[in-house]
Amino acid sequence: MKAILNNYRQSPRKMRLVVDAVKGKTVAQAQAMLALMPKIATVPLRKLLESAVANAKENQKVTNAGALVITDFRVDPGVVLKRSMPRAHGSAYQILKRTSKVTLVLSEASSKLKAKS
């Protein structure tokens, strides 16, 4: 039960603030937290979570979506767009427009407890 968001146009550093707060929670807890956080990154992450739940229902035939737990939620750097800004005396400074690659993995709560034992 996996969902991936590629090349989202926000820096990984800003995305990780939200992802680290939600990691390890159940789907219901994560949705509640994402709904109340004042960060811009919560909007695509909430959509990604909904997509992962839909993938679990459709592909893995999971009936109880409330029993799903976020086991892995990673933000890796994506493609870096390089732009330049004109500066004094004909020189130019480089501007890096960073992107993020977000990977979300869900598993059932009972399988997570078995893995710990």
Chimera marker file (.cmm) of the C-alpha trace (Angstrom):
<marker_set name="trace">
<marker id="1" x="0.000" y="0.000" z="0.000" r="1" g="1" b="0" radius="0.5"/>
<marker id="2" x="2.099" y="2.765" z="-1.376" r="1" g="1" b="0" radius="0.5"/>
<marker id="3" x="1.733" y="6.190" z="-2.950" r="1" g="1" b="0" radius="0.5"/>
<marker id="4" x="4.408" y="8.442" z="-4.439" r="1" g="1" b="0" radius="0.5"/>
<marker id="5" x="4.413" y="12.166" z="-5.191" r="1" g="1" b="0" radius="0.5"/>
<marker id="6" x="7.156" y="13.122" z="-7.645" r="1" g="1" b="0" radius="0.5"/>
<marker id="7" x="8.638" y="16.569" z="-8.268" r="1" g="1" b="0" radius="0.5"/>
<marker id="8" x="6.405" y="18.593" z="-5.975" r="1" g="1" b="0" radius="0.5"/>
<marker id="9" x="7.596" y="22.211" z="-6.157" r="1" g="1" b="0" radius="0.5"/>
<marker id="10" x="8.475" y="22.813" z="-2.517" r="1" g="1" b="0" radius="0.5"/>
<marker id="11" x="11.767" y="22.247" z="-0.763" r="1" g="1" b="0" radius="0.5"/>
<marker id="12" x="12.252" y="18.944" z="1.085" r="1" g="1" b="0" radius="0.5"/>
<marker id="13" x="13.249" y="20.818" z="4.230" r="1" g="1" b="0" radius="0.5"/>
<marker id="14" x="9.801" y="22.445" z="4.501" r="1" g="1" b="0" radius="0.5"/>
<marker id="15" x="8.001" y="19.202" z="3.648" r="1" g="1" b="0" radius="0.5"/>
<marker id="16" x="9.857" y="17.210" z="6.328" r="1" g="1" b="0" radius="0.5"/>
<marker id="17" x="8.474" y="19.464" z="9.083" r="1" g="1" b="0" radius="0.5"/>
<marker id="18" x="4.994" y="18.156" z="8.334" r="1" g="1" b="0" radius="0.5"/>
<marker id="19" x="5.975" y="14.568" z="7.473" r="1" g="1" b="0" radius="0.5"/>
<marker id="20" x="7.908" y="14.034" z="10.713" r="1" g="1" b="0" radius="0.5"/>
<marker id="21" x="4.885" y="15.105" z="12.767" r="1" g="1" b="0" radius="0.5"/>
<marker id="22" x="2.591" y="12.597" z="11.038" r="1" g="1" b="0" radius="0.5"/>
<marker id="23" x="4.943" y="9.612" z="10.737" r="1" g="1" b="0" radius="0.5"/>
<marker id="24" x="3.855" y="6.521" z="12.713" r="1" g="1" b="0" radius="0.5"/>
<marker id="25" x="0.261" y="7.677" z="13.250" r="1" g="1" b="0" radius="0.5"/>
<marker id="26" x="-2.925" y="5.949" z="12.116" r="1" g="1" b="0" radius="0.5"/>
<marker id="27" x="-4.674" y="7.235" z="9.008" r="1" g="1" b="0" radius="0.5"/>
<marker id="28" x="-7.437" y="8.927" z="11.020" r="1" g="1" b="0" radius="0.5"/>
<marker id="29" x="-4.941" y="10.680" z="13.313" r="1" g="1" b="0" radius="0.5"/>
<marker id="30" x="-2.826" y="11.785" z="10.346" r="1" g="1" b="0" radius="0.5"/>
<marker id="31" x="-5.828" y="13.204" z="8.492" r="1" g="1" b="0" radius="0.5"/>
<marker id="32" x="-6.881" y="15.162" z="11.587" r="1" g="1" b="0" radius="0.5"/>
<marker id="33" x="-3.369" y="16.530" z="12.100" r="1" g="1" b="0" radius="0.5"/>
<marker id="34" x="-2.983" y="17.508" z="8.441" r="1" g="1" b="0" radius="0.5"/>
<marker id="35" x="-6.344" y="19.277" z="8.480" r="1" g="1" b="0" radius="0.5"/>
<marker id="36" x="-5.281" y="21.503" z="11.394" r="1" g="1" b="0" radius="0.5"/>
<marker id="37" x="-1.639" y="22.297" z="10.555" r="1" g="1" b="0" radius="0.5"/>
<marker id="38" x="-1.005" y="25.802" z="9.177" r="1" g="1" b="0" radius="0.5"/>
<marker id="39" x="1.589" y="24.657" z="6.601" r="1" g="1" b="0" radius="0.5"/>
<marker id="40" x="1.147" y="24.764" z="2.814" r="1" g="1" b="0" radius="0.5"/>
<marker id="41" x="2.672" y="21.287" z="2.511" r="1" g="1" b="0" radius="0.5"/>
<marker id="42" x="-0.363" y="19.726" z="4.199" r="1" g="1" b="0" radius="0.5"/>
<marker id="43" x="-2.554" y="20.041" z="1.085" r="1" g="1" b="0" radius="0.5"/>
<marker id="44" x="-0.563" y="17.716" z="-1.237" r="1" g="1" b="0" radius="0.5"/>
<marker id="45" x="0.309" y="15.389" z="1.669" r="1" g="1" b="0" radius="0.5"/>
<marker id="46" x="-3.373" y="14.999" z="2.546" r="1" g="1" b="0" radius="0.5"/>
<marker id="47" x="-4.133" y="14.148" z="-1.083" r="1" g="1" b="0" radius="0.5"/>
<marker id="48" x="-1.250" y="11.656" z="-1.088" r="1" g="1" b="0" radius="0.5"/>
<marker id="49" x="-2.609" y="10.018" z="2.070" r="1" g="1" b="0" radius="0.5"/>
<marker id="50" x="-6.070" y="9.732" z="0.510" r="1" g="1" b="0" radius="0.5"/>
<marker id="51" x="-4.493" y="8.202" z="-2.591" r="1" g="1" b="0" radius="0.5"/>
<marker id="52" x="-2.613" y="5.620" z="-0.518" r="1" g="1" b="0" radius="0.5"/>
<marker id="53" x="-5.818" y="4.672" z="1.311" r="1" g="1" b="0" radius="0.5"/>
<marker id="54" x="-7.641" y="4.331" z="-2.022" r="1" g="1" b="0" radius="0.5"/>
<marker id="55" x="-4.790" y="2.151" z="-3.322" r="1" g="1" b="0" radius="0.5"/>
<marker id="56" x="-5.082" y="-0.055" z="-0.231" r="1" g="1" b="0" radius="0.5"/>
<marker id="57" x="-8.826" y="-0.462" z="-0.696" r="1" g="1" b="0" radius="0.5"/>
<marker id="58" x="-8.628" y="-1.138" z="-4.425" r="1" g="1" b="0" radius="0.5"/>
<marker id="59" x="-5.459" y="-3.214" z="-4.773" r="1" g="1" b="0" radius="0.5"/>
<marker id="60" x="-5.081" y="-4.929" z="-1.385" r="1" g="1" b="0" radius="0.5"/>
<marker id="61" x="-8.848" y="-5.210" z="-0.667" r="1" g="1" b="0" radius="0.5"/>
<marker id="62" x="-8.499" y="-3.617" z="2.775" r="1" g="1" b="0" radius="0.5"/>
<marker id="63" x="-11.932" y="-3.205" z="4.328" r="1" g="1" b="0" radius="0.5"/>
<marker id="64" x="-11.074" y="-1.197" z="7.447" r="1" g="1" b="0" radius="0.5"/>
<marker id="65" x="-9.151" y="1.929" z="6.431" r="1" g="1" b="0" radius="0.5"/>
<marker id="66" x="-9.035" y="3.055" z="10.078" r="1" g="1" b="0" radius="0.5"/>
<marker id="67" x="-6.742" y="0.133" z="10.905" r="1" g="1" b="0" radius="0.5"/>
<marker id="68" x="-4.023" y="1.390" z="8.554" r="1" g="1" b="0" radius="0.5"/>
<marker id="69" x="-0.841" y="2.881" z="10.024" r="1" g="1" b="0" radius="0.5"/>
<marker id="70" x="1.797" y="5.025" z="8.321" r="1" g="1" b="0" radius="0.5"/>
<marker id="71" x="4.922" y="2.856" z="8.438" r="1" g="1" b="0" radius="0.5"/>
<marker id="72" x="7.154" y="4.862" z="6.116" r="1" g="1" b="0" radius="0.5"/>
<marker id="73" x="6.816" y="8.510" z="5.126" r="1" g="1" b="0" radius="0.5"/>
<marker id="74" x="9.930" y="9.853" z="3.374" r="1" g="1" b="0" radius="0.5"/>
<marker id="75" x="10.771" y="13.131" z="1.686" r="1" g="1" b="0" radius="0.5"/>
<marker id="76" x="13.732" y="12.952" z="-0.670" r="1" g="1" b="0" radius="0.5"/>
<marker id="77" x="15.139" y="15.716" z="-2.852" r="1" g="1" b="0" radius="0.5"/>
<marker id="78" x="13.831" y="15.749" z="-6.389" r="1" g="1" b="0" radius="0.5"/>
<marker id="79" x="15.031" y="17.589" z="-9.484" r="1" g="1" b="0" radius="0.5"/>
<marker id="80" x="16.635" y="20.976" z="-8.780" r="1" g="1" b="0" radius="0.5"/>
<marker id="81" x="15.706" y="23.704" z="-11.259" r="1" g="1" b="0" radius="0.5"/>
<marker id="82" x="18.569" y="26.157" z="-11.762" r="1" g="1" b="0" radius="0.5"/>
<marker id="83" x="17.761" y="29.781" z="-12.524" r="1" g="1" b="0" radius="0.5"/>
<marker id="84" x="19.843" y="32.949" z="-12.421" r="1" g="1" b="0" radius="0.5"/>
<marker id="85" x="19.263" y="36.453" z="-11.143" r="1" g="1" b="0" radius="0.5"/>
<marker id="86" x="21.096" y="39.422" z="-12.668" r="1" g="1" b="0" radius="0.5"/>
<marker id="87" x="23.416" y="41.186" z="-10.264" r="1" g="1" b="0" radius="0.5"/>
<marker id="88" x="25.731" y="44.200" z="-10.364" r="1" g="1" b="0" radius="0.5"/>
<marker id="89" x="28.388" y="44.686" z="-13.061" r="1" g="1" b="0" radius="0.5"/>
<marker id="90" x="26.915" y="42.113" z="-15.421" r="1" g="1" b="0" radius="0.5"/>
<marker id="91" x="27.299" y="39.103" z="-13.156" r="1" g="1" b="0" radius="0.5"/>
<marker id="92" x="24.603" y="36.612" z="-12.220" r="1" g="1" b="0" radius="0.5"/>
<marker id="93" x="23.779" y="34.664" z="-9.073" r="1" g="1" b="0" radius="0.5"/>
<marker id="94" x="22.363" y="31.186" z="-9.209" r="1" g="1" b="0" radius="0.5"/>
<marker id="95" x="18.937" y="30.463" z="-7.727" r="1" g="1" b="0" radius="0.5"/>
<marker id="96" x="18.080" y="26.842" z="-6.879" r="1" g="1" b="0" radius="0.5"/>
<marker id="97" x="14.389" y="25.961" z="-7.076" r="1" g="1" b="0" radius="0.5"/>
<marker id="98" x="14.145" y="22.699" z="-5.177" r="1" g="1" b="0" radius="0.5"/>
<marker id="99" x="11.552" y="19.965" z="-5.599" r="1" g="1" b="0" radius="0.5"/>
<marker id="100" x="10.539" y="17.044" z="-3.381" r="1" g="1" b="0" radius="0.5"/>
<marker id="101" x="9.830" y="13.377" z="-3.937" r="1" g="1" b="0" radius="0.5"/>
<marker id="102" x="7.479" y="12.056" z="-1.242" r="1" g="1" b="0" radius="0.5"/>
<marker id="103" x="6.965" y="8.333" z="-0.593" r="1" g="1" b="0" radius="0.5"/>
<marker id="104" x="4.176" y="7.075" z="1.676" r="1" g="1" b="0" radius="0.5"/>
<marker id="105" x="3.799" y="3.439" z="2.769" r="1" g="1" b="0" radius="0.5"/>
<marker id="106" x="0.818" y="2.166" z="4.764" r="1" g="1" b="0" radius="0.5"/>
<marker id="107" x="0.377" y="-1.157" z="6.517" r="1" g="1" b="0" radius="0.5"/>
<marker id="108" x="-2.270" y="-2.719" z="8.692" r="1" g="1" b="0" radius="0.5"/>
<marker id="109" x="-1.904" y="-2.167" z="12.436" r="1" g="1" b="0" radius="0.5"/>
<marker id="110" x="-1.936" y="-5.888" z="13.233" r="1" g="1" b="0" radius="0.5"/>
<marker id="111" x="0.964" y="-6.592" z="10.843" r="1" g="1" b="0" radius="0.5"/>
<marker id="112" x="2.980" y="-3.789" z="12.466" r="1" g="1" b="0" radius="0.5"/>
<marker id="113" x="2.505" y="-5.369" z="15.904" r="1" g="1" b="0" radius="0.5"/>
<marker id="114" x="3.595" y="-8.757" z="14.543" r="1" g="1" b="0" radius="0.5"/>
<marker id="115" x="6.745" y="-7.209" z="13.077" r="1" g="1" b="0" radius="0.5"/>
<marker id="116" x="7.729" y="-5.769" z="16.495" r="1" g="1" b="0" radius="0.5"/>
<marker id="117" x="7.322" y="-9.141" z="18.241" r="1" g="1" b="0" radius="0.5"/>
<link id1="1" id2="2" r="1" g="1" b="0" radius="0.2"/>
<link id1="2" id2="3" r="1" g="1" b="0" radius="0.2"/>
<link id1="3" id2="4" r="1" g="1" b="0" radius="0.2"/>
<link id1="4" id2="5" r="1" g="1" b="0" radius="0.2"/>
<link id1="5" id2="6" r="1" g="1" b="0" radius="0.2"/>
<link id1="6" id2="7" r="1" g="1" b="0" radius="0.2"/>
<link id1="7" id2="8" r="1" g="1" b="0" radius="0.2"/>
<link id1="8" id2="9" r="1" g="1" b="0" radius="0.2"/>
<link id1="9" id2="10" r="1" g="1" b="0" radius="0.2"/>
<link id1="10" id2="11" r="1" g="1" b="0" radius="0.2"/>
<link id1="11" id2="12" r="1" g="1" b="0" radius="0.2"/>
<link id1="12" id2="13" r="1" g="1" b="0" radius="0.2"/>
<link id1="13" id2="14" r="1" g="1" b="0" radius="0.2"/>
<link id1="14" id2="15" r="1" g="1" b="0" radius="0.2"/>
<link id1="15" id2="16" r="1" g="1" b="0" radius="0.2"/>
<link id1="16" id2="17" r="1" g="1" b="0" radius="0.2"/>
<link id1="17" id2="18" r="1" g="1" b="0" radius="0.2"/>
<link id1="18" id2="19" r="1" g="1" b="0" radius="0.2"/>
<link id1="19" id2="20" r="1" g="1" b="0" radius="0.2"/>
<link id1="20" id2="21" r="1" g="1" b="0" radius="0.2"/>
<link id1="21" id2="22" r="1" g="1" b="0" radius="0.2"/>
<link id1="22" id2="23" r="1" g="1" b="0" radius="0.2"/>
<link id1="23" id2="24" r="1" g="1" b="0" radius="0.2"/>
<link id1="24" id2="25" r="1" g="1" b="0" radius="0.2"/>
<link id1="25" id2="26" r="1" g="1" b="0" radius="0.2"/>
<link id1="26" id2="27" r="1" g="1" b="0" radius="0.2"/>
<link id1="27" id2="28" r="1" g="1" b="0" radius="0.2"/>
<link id1="28" id2="29" r="1" g="1" b="0" radius="0.2"/>
<link id1="29" id2="30" r="1" g="1" b="0" radius="0.2"/>
<link id1="30" id2="31" r="1" g="1" b="0" radius="0.2"/>
<link id1="31" id2="32" r="1" g="1" b="0" radius="0.2"/>
<link id1="32" id2="33" r="1" g="1" b="0" radius="0.2"/>
<link id1="33" id2="34" r="1" g="1" b="0" radius="0.2"/>
<link id1="34" id2="35" r="1" g="1" b="0" radius="0.2"/>
<link id1="35" id2="36" r="1" g="1" b="0" radius="0.2"/>
<link id1="36" id2="37" r="1" g="1" b="0" radius="0.2"/>
<link id1="37" id2="38" r="1" g="1" b="0" radius="0.2"/>
<link id1="38" id2="39" r="1" g="1" b="0" radius="0.2"/>
<link id1="39" id2="40" r="1" g="1" b="0" radius="0.2"/>
<link id1="40" id2="41" r="1" g="1" b="0" radius="0.2"/>
<link id1="41" id2="42" r="1" g="1" b="0" radius="0.2"/>
<link id1="42" id2="43" r="1" g="1" b="0" radius="0.2"/>
<link id1="43" id2="44" r="1" g="1" b="0" radius="0.2"/>
<link id1="44" id2="45" r="1" g="1" b="0" radius="0.2"/>
<link id1="45" id2="46" r="1" g="1" b="0" radius="0.2"/>
<link id1="46" id2="47" r="1" g="1" b="0" radius="0.2"/>
<link id1="47" id2="48" r="1" g="1" b="0" radius="0.2"/>
<link id1="48" id2="49" r="1" g="1" b="0" radius="0.2"/>
<link id1="49" id2="50" r="1" g="1" b="0" radius="0.2"/>
<link id1="50" id2="51" r="1" g="1" b="0" radius="0.2"/>
<link id1="51" id2="52" r="1" g="1" b="0" radius="0.2"/>
<link id1="52" id2="53" r="1" g="1" b="0" radius="0.2"/>
<link id1="53" id2="54" r="1" g="1" b="0" radius="0.2"/>
<link id1="54" id2="55" r="1" g="1" b="0" radius="0.2"/>
<link id1="55" id2="56" r="1" g="1" b="0" radius="0.2"/>
<link id1="56" id2="57" r="1" g="1" b="0" radius="0.2"/>
<link id1="57" id2="58" r="1" g="1" b="0" radius="0.2"/>
<link id1="58" id2="59" r="1" g="1" b="0" radius="0.2"/>
<link id1="59" id2="60" r="1" g="1" b="0" radius="0.2"/>
<link id1="60" id2="61" r="1" g="1" b="0" radius="0.2"/>
<link id1="61" id2="62" r="1" g="1" b="0" radius="0.2"/>
<link id1="62" id2="63" r="1" g="1" b="0" radius="0.2"/>
<link id1="63" id2="64" r="1" g="1" b="0" radius="0.2"/>
<link id1="64" id2="65" r="1" g="1" b="0" radius="0.2"/>
<link id1="65" id2="66" r="1" g="1" b="0" radius="0.2"/>
<link id1="66" id2="67" r="1" g="1" b="0" radius="0.2"/>
<link id1="67" id2="68" r="1" g="1" b="0" radius="0.2"/>
<link id1="68" id2="69" r="1" g="1" b="0" radius="0.2"/>
<link id1="69" id2="70" r="1" g="1" b="0" radius="0.2"/>
<link id1="70" id2="71" r="1" g="1" b="0" radius="0.2"/>
<link id1="71" id2="72" r="1" g="1" b="0" radius="0.2"/>
<link id1="72" id2="73" r="1" g="1" b="0" radius="0.2"/>
<link id1="73" id2="74" r="1" g="1" b="0" radius="0.2"/>
<link id1="74" id2="75" r="1" g="1" b="0" radius="0.2"/>
<link id1="75" id2="76" r="1" g="1" b="0" radius="0.2"/>
<link id1="76" id2="77" r="1" g="1" b="0" radius="0.2"/>
<link id1="77" id2="78" r="1" g="1" b="0" radius="0.2"/>
<link id1="78" id2="79" r="1" g="1" b="0" radius="0.2"/>
<link id1="79" id2="80" r="1" g="1" b="0" radius="0.2"/>
<link id1="80" id2="81" r="1" g="1" b="0" radius="0.2"/>
<link id1="81" id2="82" r="1" g="1" b="0" radius="0.2"/>
<link id1="82" id2="83" r="1" g="1" b="0" radius="0.2"/>
<link id1="83" id2="84" r="1" g="1" b="0" radius="0.2"/>
<link id1="84" id2="85" r="1" g="1" b="0" radius="0.2"/>
<link id1="85" id2="86" r="1" g="1" b="0" radius="0.2"/>
<link id1="86" id2="87" r="1" g="1" b="0" radius="0.2"/>
<link id1="87" id2="88" r="1" g="1" b="0" radius="0.2"/>
<link id1="88" id2="89" r="1" g="1" b="0" radius="0.2"/>
<link id1="89" id2="90" r="1" g="1" b="0" radius="0.2"/>
<link id1="90" id2="91" r="1" g="1" b="0" radius="0.2"/>
<link id1="91" id2="92" r="1" g="1" b="0" radius="0.2"/>
<link id1="92" id2="93" r="1" g="1" b="0" radius="0.2"/>
<link id1="93" id2="94" r="1" g="1" b="0" radius="0.2"/>
<link id1="94" id2="95" r="1" g="1" b="0" radius="0.2"/>
<link id1="95" id2="96" r="1" g="1" b="0" radius="0.2"/>
<link id1="96" id2="97" r="1" g="1" b="0" radius="0.2"/>
<link id1="97" id2="98" r="1" g="1" b="0" radius="0.2"/>
<link id1="98" id2="99" r="1" g="1" b="0" radius="0.2"/>
<link id1="99" id2="100" r="1" g="1" b="0" radius="0.2"/>
<link id1="100" id2="101" r="1" g="1" b="0" radius="0.2"/>
<link id1="101" id2="102" r="1" g="1" b="0" radius="0.2"/>
<link id1="102" id2="103" r="1" g="1" b="0" radius="0.2"/>
<link id1="103" id2="104" r="1" g="1" b="0" radius="0.2"/>
<link id1="104" id2="105" r="1" g="1" b="0" radius="0.2"/>
<link id1="105" id2="106" r="1" g="1" b="0" radius="0.2"/>
<link id1="106" id2="107" r="1" g="1" b="0" radius="0.2"/>
<link id1="107" id2="108" r="1" g="1" b="0" radius="0.2"/>
<link id1="108" id2="109" r="1" g="1" b="0" radius="0.2"/>
<link id1="109" id2="110" r="1" g="1" b="0" radius="0.2"/>
<link id1="110" id2="111" r="1" g="1" b="0" radius="0.2"/>
<link id1="111" id2="112" r="1" g="1" b="0" radius="0.2"/>
<link id1="112" id2="113" r="1" g="1" b="0" radius="0.2"/>
<link id1="113" id2="114" r="1" g="1" b="0" radius="0.2"/>
<link id1="114" id2="115" r="1" g="1" b="0" radius="0.2"/>
<link id1="115" id2="116" r="1" g="1" b="0" radius="0.2"/>
<link id1="116" id2="117" r="1" g="1" b="0" radius="0.2"/>
</marker_set>
